[in-house]
Amino acid sequence: MTPGEQTRVLVAGATGFVGRRLLPALVEAGYDVRAMTRRPESYDGPGTAVGADVADPESLVDALTDVDVAVYLVHSLDHEDFEARDRAAARAFGAAAAGAGVRQIVYLGGLGDDDDNLSAHLRSRREVEGLLGLGGVPVTVLRAAIVVGRGGISWELTRQLVKNLPAMVVPHWTSTRTQPIALDDVVAYLVGVIDEEKALGRIFEIGGPEVMTYRDMLQIASEEMQGQRLRIVPVPVMTPRLSSYWLALVTDVDVTTGRNLIDSMDTEVVVTDQSIRDVVPFEPTGYREAVRLALGKPAI
């Protein structure tokens, strides 16, 4: 790279939940940004649209040409065979990035102790971490639990449940501990590790300042949305399949996506390593404030 030349960053998944917020932040940070999308002709966001599809390895060659850093935000949770799809996509993307001379891949994965009996969803996220780096490109992994922000599937589940149900009979997994993180904080961490030498080849855990249960999250969201606490009654037995049908009944989340997410909610996902704070130091947003931001409310 010649002196004064901008670092070229390609975002795979540019039109997704996190990608839509990341692109303007990268442009603001001074990067030369490329938005990878299957439909470049209809892309109207920041950066330069690049047509490619992770399911088409040949299309990735041109998309990654002259790219310095690639951010990978791709997943297939809305498909029954998401593990096979994500496996093939990660392998193809990592190989194409290596062939193009990309010097860093940044991946947003999922929290969870490697020693646990991980769900298919979290197990797939772990597998993708490894496959992206098989070609030799250093991979920086940020592992997160629930990301709280408008348009995110996990937040939409929370918002629609609170909106549509005055009282709730909930599955046992709502007592599992998690560590939600605000969308803006995820974006700040992603921007912070791009082209950062101290982040190359490392795995970081990211989360907000509070560890809480899914039930706690529902109650706080209810307080902010409706000014009152929900009446919640847990039931001891509700299978992931029944839970997914329950979600599909009272939200617009499809059964396949709901079941794939719910499979992960029995697993405690909390931050155990704070080393990201040494690389990207800032104070993360609390859950109540993250909910207010997602609702478009003014800051507290």
Buried (B, 14 or more C-beta within 10 A) or exposed (E): EEEEEEBBBBBBBBBBBBBBBBBBBBBEEEBBBBBBBBEBEEBEBBBEBBBBBBBEBEBBEEBBBEBBBBBBBBBBBEBEEBBEBBBBBBBBBBBBBBBBEBBBBBBBBBBBEEEEEBBBBBBBBBBBBEBBBEBEBBBBBBBBBBBBBBEBBBBBBBBBBBBEBEEBEBBBBBEBBBBBBBBBBBBBBBBBBBBBEEBBEBBBBBBBBBBBBBBBBBBBBBBBBEEEEBEBEBEEEBEBEBBBBBBBEBBEBEBBBBBBBBBBBBBBBBBEEEEBBEBBEEEBBBBBBBBBBBEEEEEE
